[in-house]
Amino acid sequence: MPMTRRSVLALLILILTSCGEGERKEVPKERVFEVRTVEAKITVYPIYYTTSGYLEAVYRVEVRPEVSGRVVEVVAEEGEKVKEGDILFRVDDEVYRKAYEEVLWSLREAERDLENLRAVYERRRKLFEKELISKEEFEEVKTRWETLKAKVERLKASLEMRKIDLERTVVRSPIEGIVVSRNVSPGDYVTPQTRAYDLVRISPLRFVFRVPQEVVGKLMEGKQVILRVGGKEVRAKVVYVSPTADETRMFTVKAEVENRNGTLKPNMYGEVSFEVESMEVFLVPEQAVRISQRQNFLWVVRDSRAVKVPVKVVAHREGMSAVVGEIEEGERIVVEGFMFLYEGAKVVER
């Protein structure tokens, strides 16, 4: 049966339609990323200034003997803790003991003579008062009495000095502290010019640091600061702020710290922190802050889409970052699941 023109046209349309349907592809579904979020909350956050410094001893003493002689015994060694009054070393006391004993013997002899003369003086005084002896006789014994009494007083003073010299042959620590260095040994001859020991008091100590003029106004005597030395965190109190800057325009500050257990040592280095201001920030886990092209940003969920929001990190503490940026309180901040996120990606919170 011959085909008409209309039949041929209908057949062509059917063929073309069938071909188009065969080549049509399904549009893929949009990927949805699963993320974990936290709510953005404004927090008033203290901003701390941190710098380095070192510990110094408040009291450092050079021990020198007050008498001359040969060292016969060394008691305290380097690194030892000593209390005030503890023996450091001894000087040969033979010469000083003999001098003490000689004066002591002379004093006892003079006191016996004075006691004997006292009886004579009292008898002469009574006889003089009864006009039984002349004034010259009384004045003679009175002069002897007063002279001998003055001699006894001089010997007492001399004996006290000899006693002090004898005691000084035992050299004791003037402070409670640690022996930094021992510079004498048994057999050495020492004089009052000999630097025998160096001692430092272990408590309190002072932490010395420097700050620029921008923050020195935040420090004053009595302000509490936080020290981190040798893996320990302790509190200290500012006791000195330099009234002038040095050649680098920095100010020296000293903060005093108690050190009763002796764990801190002079010349140890560490860090000091103190609050300089407070500001409103968002606290987020450190891993939530991302970096792209040297810019910090957070992923924020808006209308179920990931949005990159630039932020400024103002502080880090204990695994958290304090940030400021164009974020509204109550928005959701992505803290996990952002590995493959991109701007505008569809997300679902879990």
C-alpha positions, 0 to 999 in steps of 0.5 A: 500500500503506497505511503502518503506524504502525511504518513511519511512525516508522521513516521519521521517524527516518531523516529526522531522522538524515539532517538531523543528519548534514548539519549536523554540522561538523568540529572544527578541528585545534589550531594548533602554533607553531614556535619556537626555544629555548635551554636554561636554564643557571644562571650566576654573574653579576657585578652592576655598579654604574654611575654617571656622573662626569668627569675632572680633572687631577691636576696643574694649574700656573700659570706665572709668570715669576721676573723682571720685563721685557718679553715679546720672544717667545712660543713655546708656544700654547694647546692645544700639548703641551709637555715638561718644560723646553720654552720657553714665552716669553722676557723681554727679557734686556738688563738681566740680561745687563749685570748679569751681565757687570758682576759677571763683569768685577769678579770677574775683576779681583778674581781677578787682584788676589788672584793678585798679592797671593798672591805678596806674601803668600807672601813676607811669610809666609816672611820672618815665619817667619824673623823678618826682618820684623815681625808688623805687616808680615805681618798687614797683608798677611794682612788684605789677602789675606783681605779680597780673598779674601772679596770674590772669594767674594762676587762668585762668589755674586753672579755665580751669582745674576745667571746665574740671573736671566739664565736666568730670562728664558727661561721654561720648562714645569715639567711635561709637559702641555698649554697650557690658556691663554696670557695674555701676548703680545709687548710685555707687561710681566710681573712675578713676579705675572703669571699667564702660562700655565696648564698641565695634565699629561695623564697621569695623570688622575682620574675623579671620581664619587659613590656612595651608602652602600649601595655605598661599602663595595665600594670601597677604594684600589687597586680596579679600576674600568671607565671609559667615556669618549669611546667608549673603555673603560679601566681605572682604579684607585681612589686616594681614597674620601671619609671622610665623606658630603656633604649628599646622603649621597653619597661622593666617589670618585676613580679614577686612569687612565693617559693616555699617548696623550692621548686623554682630556681633563680635564673630559670626562664618562663612566661608571664601573662596578665589581662590587658582588656576584655572583648566580646568574642565567639569561642569555638574549638580550634579545629573549627578555624580553617585557613585559606589564602592566609585568611582564617575562616569558619564554615557557618550553616545558613539556610542549610548551606555552608557559608565561608565567613572570615574571622580574626583569631584573637586568642587561644586557650585550652583547645579553644579559639576566641574569634571575631567576625560577621557572625550572628549569635545563634547561628550554627558553626561547623566543627566537624565534617568540613573536609570536603565542604565548598561554598554553598554546599548543602549540609545536614546537621547531626 
